[in-house]
Amino acid sequence: MITAENIKNHIEASLPCELVRVEGDDGHHFQAVVVSSEFKGKRTIQQHQLVYQALGDKMKQEIHALSMKTFTPEQWAENT
């Protein structure tokens, strides 16, 4: 069963990030906050696609649902 920590590690290994937080303890439903400079100039859907690409086949097989909020470092600084 996949864990929030597994998801966090996969995102960090495939996408340069300043911050990744993943929560969820039922093994299927997760919530993530991802902050990356790779998101600059991209629309939200494009940002989410980068995260989905980082997770690869895990999104098709192991993760039933992943809700996420994505931010550039500048947007994150404004929101915290």
N, CA, C and O atoms as CSV, one atom per row, in Angstrom:
chain,resi,resn,atom,element,x,y,z
A,1,MET,N,N,0.856,-1.188,0.000
A,1,MET,CA,C,0.000,0.000,0.000
A,1,MET,C,C,0.895,1.241,0.000
A,1,MET,O,O,1.875,1.315,0.741
A,2,ILE,N,N,0.546,2.193,-0.826
A,2,ILE,CA,C,1.320,3.432,-0.925
A,2,ILE,C,C,0.994,4.346,0.257
A,2,ILE,O,O,-0.130,4.363,0.757
A,3,THR,N,N,1.985,5.093,0.685
A,3,THR,CA,C,1.809,6.018,1.803
A,3,THR,C,C,2.024,7.450,1.338
A,3,THR,O,O,2.534,7.692,0.244
A,4,ALA,N,N,1.632,8.386,2.180
A,4,ALA,CA,C,1.859,9.802,1.884
A,4,ALA,C,C,3.350,10.076,1.710
A,4,ALA,O,O,3.746,10.868,0.855
A,5,GLU,N,N,4.172,9.421,2.522
A,5,GLU,CA,C,5.623,9.594,2.429
A,5,GLU,C,C,6.160,9.083,1.094
A,5,GLU,O,O,7.050,9.703,0.513
A,6,ASN,N,N,5.631,7.959,0.597
A,6,ASN,CA,C,6.025,7.440,-0.717
A,6,ASN,C,C,5.722,8.450,-1.810
A,6,ASN,O,O,6.553,8.708,-2.681
A,7,ILE,N,N,4.533,9.015,-1.758
A,7,ILE,CA,C,4.124,9.993,-2.767
A,7,ILE,C,C,5.036,11.206,-2.707
A,7,ILE,O,O,5.496,11.693,-3.740
A,8,LYS,N,N,5.298,11.691,-1.511
A,8,LYS,CA,C,6.185,12.842,-1.328
A,8,LYS,C,C,7.552,12.555,-1.939
A,8,LYS,O,O,8.106,13.395,-2.648
A,9,ASN,N,N,8.089,11.390,-1.670
A,9,ASN,CA,C,9.406,11.025,-2.190
A,9,ASN,C,C,9.427,10.948,-3.712
A,9,ASN,O,O,10.399,11.371,-4.337
A,10,HIS,N,N,8.371,10.416,-4.313
A,10,HIS,CA,C,8.300,10.323,-5.775
A,10,HIS,C,C,8.237,11.709,-6.410
A,10,HIS,O,O,8.896,11.963,-7.418
A,11,ILE,N,N,7.455,12.593,-5.830
A,11,ILE,CA,C,7.362,13.950,-6.369
A,11,ILE,C,C,8.717,14.636,-6.266
A,11,ILE,O,O,9.185,15.229,-7.238
A,12,GLU,N,N,9.348,14.561,-5.102
A,12,GLU,CA,C,10.637,15.217,-4.891
A,12,GLU,C,C,11.734,14.640,-5.789
A,12,GLU,O,O,12.645,15.365,-6.187
A,13,ALA,N,N,11.661,13.367,-6.107
A,13,ALA,CA,C,12.679,12.732,-6.945
A,13,ALA,C,C,12.551,13.122,-8.416
A,13,ALA,O,O,13.530,13.065,-9.160
A,14,SER,N,N,11.355,13.515,-8.837
A,14,SER,CA,C,11.113,13.773,-10.253
A,14,SER,C,C,10.874,15.231,-10.604
A,14,SER,O,O,10.885,15.593,-11.780
A,15,LEU,N,N,10.661,16.066,-9.607
A,15,LEU,CA,C,10.320,17.459,-9.856
A,15,LEU,C,C,11.055,18.337,-8.856
A,15,LEU,O,O,10.917,18.137,-7.650
A,16,PRO,N,N,11.838,19.311,-9.333
A,16,PRO,CA,C,12.526,20.192,-8.379
A,16,PRO,C,C,11.495,20.995,-7.576
A,16,PRO,O,O,10.715,21.761,-8.143
A,17,CYS,N,N,11.501,20.813,-6.268
A,17,CYS,CA,C,10.498,21.442,-5.408
A,17,CYS,C,C,11.162,22.148,-4.234
A,17,CYS,O,O,12.192,21.710,-3.721
A,18,GLU,N,N,10.553,23.232,-3.829
A,18,GLU,CA,C,10.965,23.920,-2.618
A,18,GLU,C,C,10.246,23.334,-1.400
A,18,GLU,O,O,10.765,23.364,-0.284
A,19,LEU,N,N,9.035,22.798,-1.637
A,19,LEU,CA,C,8.240,22.236,-0.551
A,19,LEU,C,C,7.274,21.205,-1.111
A,19,LEU,O,O,6.639,21.428,-2.141
A,20,VAL,N,N,7.169,20.078,-0.425
A,20,VAL,CA,C,6.149,19.073,-0.748
A,20,VAL,C,C,5.572,18.584,0.569
A,20,VAL,O,O,6.300,18.126,1.450
A,21,ARG,N,N,4.258,18.686,0.692
A,21,ARG,CA,C,3.546,18.144,1.853
A,21,ARG,C,C,2.458,17.232,1.320
A,21,ARG,O,O,1.671,17.631,0.463
A,22,VAL,N,N,2.412,16.026,1.818
A,22,VAL,CA,C,1.371,15.085,1.408
A,22,VAL,C,C,0.745,14.504,2.666
A,22,VAL,O,O,1.448,14.101,3.592
A,23,GLU,N,N,-0.575,14.465,2.690
A,23,GLU,CA,C,-1.312,13.894,3.811
A,23,GLU,C,C,-2.301,12.870,3.286
A,23,GLU,O,O,-2.708,12.912,2.124
A,24,GLY,N,N,-2.674,11.965,4.148
A,24,GLY,CA,C,-3.649,10.935,3.811
A,24,GLY,C,C,-3.186,9.632,4.407
A,24,GLY,O,O,-2.039,9.232,4.209
A,25,ASP,N,N,-4.056,8.963,5.133
A,25,ASP,CA,C,-3.622,7.761,5.823
A,25,ASP,C,C,-4.463,6.532,5.502
A,25,ASP,O,O,-4.336,5.508,6.174
A,26,ASP,N,N,-5.321,6.615,4.484
A,26,ASP,CA,C,-6.121,5.438,4.157
A,26,ASP,C,C,-5.521,4.616,3.016
A,26,ASP,O,O,-6.063,3.575,2.645
A,27,GLY,N,N,-4.393,5.090,2.456
A,27,GLY,CA,C,-3.724,4.355,1.394
A,27,GLY,C,C,-4.270,4.589,0.004
A,27,GLY,O,O,-3.756,4.020,-0.960
A,28,HIS,N,N,-5.299,5.410,-0.128
A,28,HIS,CA,C,-5.909,5.643,-1.437
A,28,HIS,C,C,-6.191,7.103,-1.739
A,28,HIS,O,O,-6.099,7.517,-2.895
A,29,HIS,N,N,-6.534,7.893,-0.730
A,29,HIS,CA,C,-6.927,9.287,-0.906
A,29,HIS,C,C,-5.895,10.187,-0.236
A,29,HIS,O,O,-5.585,10.030,0.945
A,30,PHE,N,N,-5.369,11.132,-1.012
A,30,PHE,CA,C,-4.294,11.983,-0.509
A,30,PHE,C,C,-4.528,13.443,-0.886
A,30,PHE,O,O,-5.212,13.758,-1.860
A,31,GLN,N,N,-3.931,14.328,-0.069
A,31,GLN,CA,C,-3.945,15.758,-0.343
A,31,GLN,C,C,-2.487,16.211,-0.363
A,31,GLN,O,O,-1.686,15.803,0.478
A,32,ALA,N,N,-2.157,17.058,-1.332
A,32,ALA,CA,C,-0.770,17.506,-1.453
A,32,ALA,C,C,-0.700,19.014,-1.653
A,32,ALA,O,O,-1.573,19.628,-2.267
A,33,VAL,N,N,0.372,19.587,-1.111
A,33,VAL,CA,C,0.765,20.967,-1.395
A,33,VAL,C,C,2.155,20.869,-2.001
A,33,VAL,O,O,3.064,20.291,-1.405
A,34,VAL,N,N,2.313,21.444,-3.201
A,34,VAL,CA,C,3.597,21.372,-3.891
A,34,VAL,C,C,3.995,22.779,-4.307
A,34,VAL,O,O,3.227,23.493,-4.952
A,35,VAL,N,N,5.208,23.165,-3.926
A,35,VAL,CA,C,5.756,24.475,-4.287
A,35,VAL,C,C,6.981,24.221,-5.155
A,35,VAL,O,O,7.924,23.551,-4.735
A,36,SER,N,N,6.958,24.765,-6.375
A,36,SER,CA,C,8.075,24.548,-7.293
A,36,SER,C,C,8.236,25.739,-8.227
A,36,SER,O,O,7.255,26.317,-8.693
A,37,SER,N,N,9.474,26.091,-8.489
A,37,SER,CA,C,9.747,27.155,-9.461
A,37,SER,C,C,9.417,26.679,-10.880
A,37,SER,O,O,9.286,27.495,-11.792
A,38,GLU,N,N,9.282,25.366,-11.069
A,38,GLU,CA,C,8.892,24.814,-12.374
A,38,GLU,C,C,7.483,25.253,-12.770
A,38,GLU,O,O,7.117,25.167,-13.942
A,39,PHE,N,N,6.697,25.720,-11.813
A,39,PHE,CA,C,5.317,26.120,-12.081
A,39,PHE,C,C,5.200,27.541,-12.642
A,39,PHE,O,O,4.128,27.943,-13.093
A,40,LYS,N,N,6.296,28.295,-12.616
A,40,LYS,CA,C,6.249,29.687,-13.090
A,40,LYS,C,C,5.768,29.752,-14.536
A,40,LYS,O,O,6.257,29.032,-15.407
A,41,GLY,N,N,4.793,30.636,-14.769
A,41,GLY,CA,C,4.278,30.855,-16.112
A,41,GLY,C,C,3.316,29.790,-16.604
A,41,GLY,O,O,2.868,29.851,-17.748
A,42,LYS,N,N,2.988,28.816,-15.766
A,42,LYS,CA,C,2.090,27.746,-16.166
A,42,LYS,C,C,0.731,27.905,-15.482
A,42,LYS,O,O,0.628,28.377,-14.350
A,43,ARG,N,N,-0.291,27.498,-16.205
A,43,ARG,CA,C,-1.632,27.502,-15.621
A,43,ARG,C,C,-1.734,26.363,-14.613
A,43,ARG,O,O,-0.916,25.443,-14.617
A,44,THR,N,N,-2.739,26.432,-13.757
A,44,THR,CA,C,-2.925,25.430,-12.710
A,44,THR,C,C,-2.967,24.022,-13.284
A,44,THR,O,O,-2.328,23.119,-12.744
A,45,ILE,N,N,-3.705,23.820,-14.363
A,45,ILE,CA,C,-3.810,22.470,-14.937
A,45,ILE,C,C,-2.443,21.980,-15.404
A,45,ILE,O,O,-2.143,20.793,-15.276
A,46,GLN,N,N,-1.613,22.864,-15.938
A,46,GLN,CA,C,-0.272,22.479,-16.367
A,46,GLN,C,C,0.615,22.137,-15.168
A,46,GLN,O,O,1.452,21.237,-15.242
A,47,GLN,N,N,0.428,22.853,-14.078
A,47,GLN,CA,C,1.173,22.566,-12.856
A,47,GLN,C,C,0.799,21.176,-12.332
A,47,GLN,O,O,1.668,20.394,-11.947
A,48,HIS,N,N,-0.488,20.884,-12.323
A,48,HIS,CA,C,-0.956,19.590,-11.838
A,48,HIS,C,C,-0.444,18.466,-12.744
A,48,HIS,O,O,-0.100,17.386,-12.265
A,49,GLN,N,N,-0.395,18.725,-14.048
A,49,GLN,CA,C,0.117,17.720,-14.973
A,49,GLN,C,C,1.580,17.395,-14.681
A,49,GLN,O,O,1.990,16.241,-14.813
A,50,LEU,N,N,2.365,18.384,-14.289
A,50,LEU,CA,C,3.762,18.127,-13.922
A,50,LEU,C,C,3.848,17.193,-12.714
A,50,LEU,O,O,4.702,16.308,-12.667
A,51,VAL,N,N,2.967,17.393,-11.749
A,51,VAL,CA,C,2.948,16.522,-10.569
A,51,VAL,C,C,2.506,15.121,-10.971
A,51,VAL,O,O,3.097,14.137,-10.527
A,52,TYR,N,N,1.462,15.016,-11.815
A,52,TYR,CA,C,1.009,13.705,-12.271
A,52,TYR,C,C,2.120,12.976,-13.018
A,52,TYR,O,O,2.295,11.769,-12.850
A,53,GLN,N,N,2.873,13.707,-13.845
A,53,GLN,CA,C,4.001,13.104,-14.564
A,53,GLN,C,C,5.049,12.593,-13.587
A,53,GLN,O,O,5.629,11.527,-13.795
A,54,ALA,N,N,5.292,13.346,-12.525
A,54,ALA,CA,C,6.275,12.922,-11.522
A,54,ALA,C,C,5.851,11.612,-10.860
A,54,ALA,O,O,6.697,10.803,-10.478
A,55,LEU,N,N,4.544,11.406,-10.725
A,55,LEU,CA,C,4.043,10.191,-10.082
A,55,LEU,C,C,3.895,9.026,-11.060
A,55,LEU,O,O,3.819,7.869,-10.645
A,56,GLY,N,N,3.856,9.326,-12.339
A,56,GLY,CA,C,3.808,8.281,-13.361
A,56,GLY,C,C,2.671,7.299,-13.173
A,56,GLY,O,O,1.527,7.692,-12.944
A,57,ASP,N,N,2.993,6.015,-13.271
A,57,ASP,CA,C,1.980,4.960,-13.210
A,57,ASP,C,C,1.299,4.839,-11.858
A,57,ASP,O,O,0.246,4.211,-11.747
A,58,LYS,N,N,1.885,5.430,-10.835
A,58,LYS,CA,C,1.261,5.364,-9.512
A,58,LYS,C,C,-0.127,6.005,-9.539
A,58,LYS,O,O,-1.018,5.584,-8.802
A,59,MET,N,N,-0.316,7.025,-10.390
A,59,MET,CA,C,-1.625,7.669,-10.498
A,59,MET,C,C,-2.647,6.731,-11.135
A,59,MET,O,O,-3.844,6.866,-10.884
A,60,LYS,N,N,-2.201,5.797,-11.943
A,60,LYS,CA,C,-3.120,4.880,-12.614
A,60,LYS,C,C,-3.435,3.668,-11.756
A,60,LYS,O,O,-4.524,3.102,-11.856
A,61,GLN,N,N,-2.496,3.265,-10.915
A,61,GLN,CA,C,-2.646,1.993,-10.220
A,61,GLN,C,C,-2.835,2.126,-8.713
A,61,GLN,O,O,-3.769,1.545,-8.161
A,62,GLU,N,N,-1.976,2.872,-8.042
A,62,GLU,CA,C,-1.946,2.844,-6.584
A,62,GLU,C,C,-2.699,3.986,-5.909
A,62,GLU,O,O,-3.202,3.824,-4.798
A,63,ILE,N,N,-2.779,5.131,-6.567
A,63,ILE,CA,C,-3.401,6.302,-5.951
A,63,ILE,C,C,-4.799,6.465,-6.530
A,63,ILE,O,O,-4.962,6.697,-7.728
A,64,HIS,N,N,-5.794,6.342,-5.678
A,64,HIS,CA,C,-7.181,6.478,-6.135
A,64,HIS,C,C,-7.538,7.943,-6.337
A,64,HIS,O,O,-8.179,8.294,-7.328
A,65,ALA,N,N,-7.129,8.802,-5.409
A,65,ALA,CA,C,-7.473,10.221,-5.494
A,65,ALA,C,C,-6.352,11.060,-4.889
A,65,ALA,O,O,-5.836,10.762,-3.811
A,66,LEU,N,N,-5.990,12.119,-5.615
A,66,LEU,CA,C,-4.989,13.061,-5.123
A,66,LEU,C,C,-5.499,14.467,-5.392
A,66,LEU,O,O,-5.575,14.899,-6.543
A,67,SER,N,N,-5.845,15.174,-4.332
A,67,SER,CA,C,-6.193,16.580,-4.493
A,67,SER,C,C,-4.938,17.372,-4.174
A,67,SER,O,O,-4.206,17.041,-3.242
A,68,MET,N,N,-4.695,18.404,-4.941
A,68,MET,CA,C,-3.460,19.146,-4.718
A,68,MET,C,C,-3.646,20.635,-4.914
A,68,MET,O,O,-4.526,21.103,-5.635
A,69,LYS,N,N,-2.777,21.346,-4.238
A,69,LYS,CA,C,-2.641,22.785,-4.403
A,69,LYS,C,C,-1.196,23.010,-4.812
A,69,LYS,O,O,-0.270,22.544,-4.148
A,70,THR,N,N,-1.015,23.727,-5.908
A,70,THR,CA,C,0.329,23.993,-6.418
A,70,THR,C,C,0.594,25.485,-6.398
A,70,THR,O,O,-0.293,26.295,-6.665
A,71,PHE,N,N,1.842,25.835,-6.075
A,71,PHE,CA,C,2.241,27.229,-5.958
A,71,PHE,C,C,3.648,27.419,-6.512
A,71,PHE,O,O,4.478,26.513,-6.444
A,72,THR,N,N,3.908,28.601,-7.059
A,72,THR,CA,C,5.280,29.001,-7.295
A,72,THR,C,C,5.825,29.463,-5.943
A,72,THR,O,O,5.037,29.724,-5.033
A,73,PRO,N,N,7.134,29.571,-5.784
A,73,PRO,CA,C,7.658,30.061,-4.513
A,73,PRO,C,C,7.106,31.443,-4.143
A,73,PRO,O,O,6.867,31.723,-2.968
A,74,GLU,N,N,6.907,32.293,-5.131
A,74,GLU,CA,C,6.371,33.630,-4.874
A,74,GLU,C,C,4.937,33.568,-4.385
A,74,GLU,O,O,4.565,34.269,-3.444
A,75,GLN,N,N,4.128,32.728,-5.024
A,75,GLN,CA,C,2.736,32.567,-4.596
A,75,GLN,C,C,2.668,31.985,-3.190
A,75,GLN,O,O,1.831,32.396,-2.386
A,76,TRP,N,N,3.533,31.041,-2.894
A,76,TRP,CA,C,3.572,30.430,-1.566
A,76,TRP,C,C,3.912,31.473,-0.518
A,76,TRP,O,O,3.300,31.506,0.549
A,77,ALA,N,N,4.891,32.331,-0.817
A,77,ALA,CA,C,5.291,33.381,0.136
A,77,ALA,C,C,4.139,34.335,0.410
A,77,ALA,O,O,3.993,34.817,1.534
A,78,GLU,N,N,3.320,34.614,-0.595
A,78,GLU,CA,C,2.180,35.506,-0.421
A,78,GLU,C,C,1.073,34.862,0.418
A,78,GLU,O,O,0.332,35.561,1.110
A,79,ASN,N,N,0.961,33.542,0.358
A,79,ASN,CA,C,-0.127,32.818,1.022
A,79,ASN,C,C,0.216,32.332,2.424
A,79,ASN,O,O,-0.657,31.841,3.139
A,80,THR,N,N,1.467,32.462,2.820
A,80,THR,CA,C,1.829,31.965,4.150
A,80,THR,C,C,2.152,33.108,5.083
A,80,THR,O,O,2.479,32.880,6.248
